[in-house]
């Protein structure tokens, strides 16, 4: 599911990195607040060196238009939702 969200950047969390069978990876979570009548905070993430680097050019408080994919998956009877920014 692809969704476009107009939001304000609230916080950037630490960059996470590691190694997998496919090689090294980097990920960064960040918090935004929607700019609507009833604002909501959303934790989103970006994956890959290019997307993590692109996130660094935006400052806290800056208004962004973010395109995200939303996906949920089940693991051991619990559901987890991922909001991944791709533009």
C-alpha positions as a Markdown table, in Angstrom:
| # | Residue | x | y | z |
|---|---|---|---|---|
| 1 | Unk | 0.0 | 0.0 | 0.0 |
| 2 | Unk | 1.6 | 3.3 | -1.1 |
| 3 | Unk | 0.5 | 6.5 | 0.7 |
| 4 | Unk | 1.6 | 10.2 | 0.5 |
| 5 | Unk | 1.8 | 12.0 | 3.8 |
| 6 | Unk | 2.4 | 15.7 | 4.4 |
| 7 | Unk | 4.2 | 16.0 | 7.7 |
| 8 | Unk | 6.7 | 17.8 | 9.9 |
| 9 | Unk | 10.0 | 16.1 | 10.9 |
| 10 | Unk | 10.1 | 15.9 | 14.7 |
| 11 | Unk | 13.1 | 13.6 | 15.4 |
| 12 | Unk | 15.8 | 11.5 | 13.7 |
| 13 | Unk | 16.8 | 8.4 | 15.7 |
| 14 | Unk | 20.2 | 6.7 | 15.5 |
| 15 | Unk | 21.3 | 5.0 | 12.3 |
| 16 | Unk | 21.3 | 1.2 | 12.7 |
| 17 | Unk | 23.6 | -1.0 | 10.7 |
| 18 | Unk | 24.6 | -4.6 | 10.4 |
| 19 | Unk | 25.5 | -7.5 | 8.1 |
| 20 | Unk | 23.2 | -10.1 | 6.5 |
| 21 | Unk | 23.5 | -12.8 | 4.0 |
| 22 | Unk | 23.1 | -10.2 | 1.3 |
| 23 | Unk | 25.8 | -7.9 | 2.7 |
| 24 | Unk | 26.0 | -4.8 | 4.9 |
| 25 | Unk | 22.8 | -2.8 | 5.5 |
| 26 | Unk | 21.9 | 0.6 | 7.1 |
| 27 | Unk | 18.5 | 1.8 | 8.4 |
| 28 | Unk | 17.3 | 4.9 | 10.2 |
| 29 | Unk | 14.0 | 5.5 | 12.0 |
| 30 | Unk | 12.5 | 9.0 | 12.2 |
| 31 | Unk | 9.5 | 10.6 | 13.8 |
| 32 | Unk | 7.1 | 12.9 | 11.9 |
| 33 | Unk | 3.9 | 14.7 | 12.9 |
| 34 | Unk | 1.1 | 15.0 | 10.3 |
| 35 | Unk | 0.0 | 18.6 | 9.5 |
| 36 | Unk | -3.8 | 18.3 | 9.7 |
| 37 | Unk | -6.6 | 19.3 | 12.1 |
| 38 | Unk | -5.7 | 16.4 | 14.5 |
| 39 | Unk | -2.0 | 15.8 | 14.1 |
| 40 | Unk | -0.6 | 12.3 | 14.7 |
| 41 | Unk | 2.9 | 11.2 | 15.3 |
| 42 | Unk | 4.3 | 8.4 | 13.1 |
| 43 | Unk | 7.5 | 6.4 | 13.3 |
| 44 | Unk | 8.9 | 5.8 | 9.8 |
| 45 | Unk | 12.1 | 4.3 | 8.5 |
| 46 | Unk | 14.4 | 4.4 | 5.5 |
| 47 | Unk | 16.7 | 1.6 | 4.3 |
| 48 | Unk | 20.0 | 1.8 | 2.4 |
| 49 | Unk | 22.9 | 4.1 | 2.3 |
| 50 | Unk | 21.3 | 6.4 | -0.3 |
| 51 | Unk | 18.0 | 6.9 | 1.6 |
| 52 | Unk | 19.8 | 7.3 | 5.0 |
| 53 | Unk | 22.1 | 10.0 | 3.4 |
| 54 | Unk | 19.1 | 11.7 | 1.8 |
| 55 | Unk | 17.3 | 12.0 | 5.2 |
| 56 | Unk | 20.3 | 13.9 | 6.6 |
| 57 | Unk | 19.7 | 16.9 | 4.4 |
| 58 | Unk | 16.3 | 17.6 | 6.2 |
| 59 | Unk | 16.2 | 19.5 | 9.4 |
| 60 | Unk | 14.0 | 19.1 | 12.5 |
| 61 | Unk | 10.8 | 21.1 | 12.0 |
| 62 | Unk | 10.9 | 21.0 | 8.2 |
| 63 | Unk | 7.7 | 20.1 | 6.4 |
| 64 | Unk | 8.0 | 17.1 | 4.1 |
| 65 | Unk | 5.9 | 15.3 | 1.6 |
| 66 | Unk | 6.7 | 11.6 | 2.2 |
| 67 | Unk | 5.7 | 8.6 | 0.1 |
| 68 | Unk | 5.5 | 5.5 | 2.2 |
| 69 | Unk | 4.7 | 1.8 | 1.9 |
| 70 | Unk | 2.7 | 0.4 | 4.9 |
| 71 | Unk | 3.0 | -3.3 | 5.6 |
| 72 | Unk | 2.0 | -5.5 | 8.5 |
| 73 | Unk | 3.2 | -9.1 | 9.2 |
| 74 | Unk | 2.6 | -11.7 | 11.9 |
| 75 | Unk | 5.3 | -13.3 | 14.0 |
| 76 | Unk | 4.5 | -15.7 | 16.9 |
| 77 | Unk | 0.9 | -14.6 | 17.2 |
| 78 | Unk | 1.8 | -10.8 | 17.3 |
| 79 | Unk | 1.4 | -8.3 | 14.4 |
| 80 | Unk | 4.1 | -5.8 | 13.5 |
| 81 | Unk | 3.6 | -2.8 | 11.2 |
| 82 | Unk | 6.4 | -1.2 | 9.1 |
| 83 | Unk | 6.0 | 2.3 | 7.6 |
| 84 | Unk | 8.9 | 2.5 | 5.1 |
| 85 | Unk | 9.6 | 5.9 | 3.3 |
| 86 | Unk | 10.7 | 5.6 | -0.2 |
| 87 | Unk | 10.4 | 9.2 | -1.5 |
